[in-house]
Amino acid sequence: MEGTGSYHRDWSEENRGRQYQQHDQHRQPEGSGSHYYGPQGDHSRQGNRIPEEVVTPPLAASASSGSLMAAAVDFKTHVDQACRAAEEFVNIYYETMDKRRQALTRLYLDKATLIWNGNVVTGLDALANFFDMLPSSEFQVNMLDCQPVHEQATQAQTTILVVTSGTVKFDGNKQHYFNQNFLLTAQCTPSNTVWKIASDCFRFQDWASSN
Amino acid sequence: MSERQEEQKRHLQLMKRGADGNEEYSGTFQVRKKESSYFQDNCGKRNSCEQSEYKPQPLYFQEEDDSVEMRDVQDELQVRHTPCNVTHKRKVKWHYQSQIHITVWKNKKALENKVGETMQDRTLRNWFKVTIPWGRKYDKEWLMNSIQNHCSVPFTPVDFHYVRNRARFFIQDSSIASELKDVSYKICDEENQKICIFVNKCAAPFSVQNKLEPEEMYQLEMTMNKRYDVTQQALDLQTLRFDPDLVGHEIDIILNRRNCMSAALKIIEKNFPNLLSLNLCNNKLYQLDGLCDIIPKAPMIKILNLSNNELSSTWEVSKIKGLKLEELWLEGNPLCDTFSDQLTYVSVIRSYFPKLRCLDGQNFTSPTALDISSPDLVKPCQKTCKEPEELRNLIRQFLRQYYSLYDNGDRQGLLAAYHEESCFSLSVSSNPEDIALNSLCDIYKESRNMKMIKDDYLRLQLLKHTKHDVVRSLCVLPKTQHDLNSFVVDLLIQTDTMLCFSVHGVFKEVEGSSQGSLRAFVRTFITTPGCCSNLCIMNDELFVRVATAREAQCSLSLQTPTSVFNFKPTLSQEQQEMVQSFSTQSGMNFHWSQKCLQDNEWNYIKACEVFIMLKTEGRIPMEAFQ
């Protein structure tokens, strides 16, 4: 049994996907980084193992609605959660894209859509095909921003908007600056939250000029 | 030793250079077991070949004095000091214990040309070889173009090839030679290193030296004509060496040899310039320097079969990337084994040939959409998007209204556009070397780049929440003028309750320290349908960067909007009825009917008159009636 305030990191092969699972149920909401499992951004992964899913700790049970204070706490919690998920996601996504391209589609929902320089690709099969054909890549993300999406738009399905920018070099092509944004939706279970891509929009900054 | 024997010995020493004779510019001697087995296979083949009149040579050849020197086979110098008048050749097959296989070929008219200087001799004189050390790392086309640019007279490089890391070619004119010498250290490569060029006198290049005799050319031409399929525009040169006609005439066409390849290409250029398909299967090709010359001669080639050759790396294949191939066969080459997985292999090859549809018999699905270097992929594909026109109109209308409020006045009108609990954040491109960006960062101080800002509190502060906060922070940003013509919209998600899209475009800053600067932006809106087909913004993320020179050029003169749209959420009952009947009467859709009425201050009669007038003038766009 895991104690409170600690998390169990299991590096064994079979638990690969769950290695960031946090079993702590008693986190204080106003805690800053130290209480959370915080993704350390660019930390090196042990054994070069890239997680296959984007997983964050579950949201603390929100305070009863009605009071303004509660509403404020809710928003801050949403923002924090969004930031955690966004950072974790961006690390996993681009590493998977660069080093384990075949596993990339696991990060997408079944009906996810990709718009790649204006070309629409829908559904996991088409996405798998598309990523197979795309030459190998080297991404460098320089900018990351995120926002929690208001539930009125998402019909209570927790969603976050992630916006990234940086440079990418595809094999055999010159380097491009790119902008990319994602809509990630959460699939919540009591023990963790798994984020998947509902929509992905990618464009070179120089998309207008032909190569 | 007789003079003839002397000659023989000299040629022997010459010819020992490489398994395929010194016809190859390989630079290294390759001891190949394969070659000997090839030979044995040959022998076997020939013996079983019924039509052949060719007598197999004895397996072992020994010179009379039985002391053939084995020179240092890595020594290239042999070739440099070759006397020009190499006129004496002989067909010999050797088989030493170390299994070195050397092939030499025969010139029947050997001794006759020794007397006096003939035309042939003149073409063999005055050659210069131009060497670019480290030439291997440059793209051939770029390199040759750069050199040509520094040369006042156009020249044709002969026998361009690579020797280890060097690139080398030959030219005949001494004036060009001296010009090229001067070009050394004048060309800068991408890493700002100067390219050095050596020019030396030398013997004639192999394709010239060992030029095929006219009757050999004729025979080769006949043979190639036979192998050409007019209906497919396809030329089948597989296993060319053992073509019965050629063998019958004792002509050895070994395509690895520059002279043979160049002869074959000459015939292709003359007879089949519109060649579509070329089969070079089974020709033991281990380099494609010679084949590279085919690009200007038969540029339309779409199908190329190089299977079952000896190509050991994709670098060889990259030499012919000037061909716009759609179908390529490479199986049976050693290079195929160098890849750990199929996908990498396929993607490397496809990177050389963007139009490739089929590799080793495997078709790719929808290649054109995925070719990232093709302009099609990079251009916005408004033609193929599946969103209904109505949706696009909705977004267009939204953007027009939004930016007319954003660019004019005090932006307070935007309060109507945002939801009570909407969010906004701003991010700025972060290229540290870009000086222009520093000014950007000064202006857009509230940039929320989570890669730079790690503090939770600050992250929260920079995310504006509630519409008043949002509009307040928008008002702080410099005044702008957006170029709506530059906008490109990607629709991310469309559900009953959410419409999410990204807008890419440019705007100009019209005030402040960077007045006149052109910016490029990406703005992602997440909206819900509000009342009366208006969109209500829930989330708004703005990314700003400095516009490139090209974007500045493309951006048309930014137009001032002619009218400021009021972001009125509702029409009164009466107005709605007016819109309805106007629409029925005019045939225009609600949106345009409303627009017409609005523009005419809801004066129905006036609106009708204006409509009729505009209609007769043909100034009403088609979309108004859809």
Interface residues (C-beta under 8 A of the other chain):
Chain A: S32 G33 G41 F75 K76 V79 D80 C83 A86 E87 R101 Q102 T113 I115 W116 N117 G118 N119 V120 N129 F130 D132 M133 L134 P135 S136 V141 N142 M143 L144 D145 C146 Q147 P148 V149 H150 Q152 A153 T154 Q155 L161 V163 S165 F170 D171 G172 N173 Y177 N179 N181 L183 A198 S199 C201 R203 F204 Q205 D206 W207 A208 S209 S210 N211
Chain B: L343 T344 S347 V348 R350 S351 Y352 F364 T365 S366 P367 A369 L370 I372 S373 S374 P375 L377 V378 K379 P380 C381 Q382 T384 C385 K386 H419 E421 S422 C423 S425 S427 V428 S429 S430 N431 R448 N449 M450 K451 D456 Y457 R459 L460 L463 H465 V488 D490 L491 L492 I493 T495 T497 M498 C500 S502 H504 A520 V522 T524 I526 T527 T528 M538 N539 E541 F543 R545 T548 R550 E551 C554
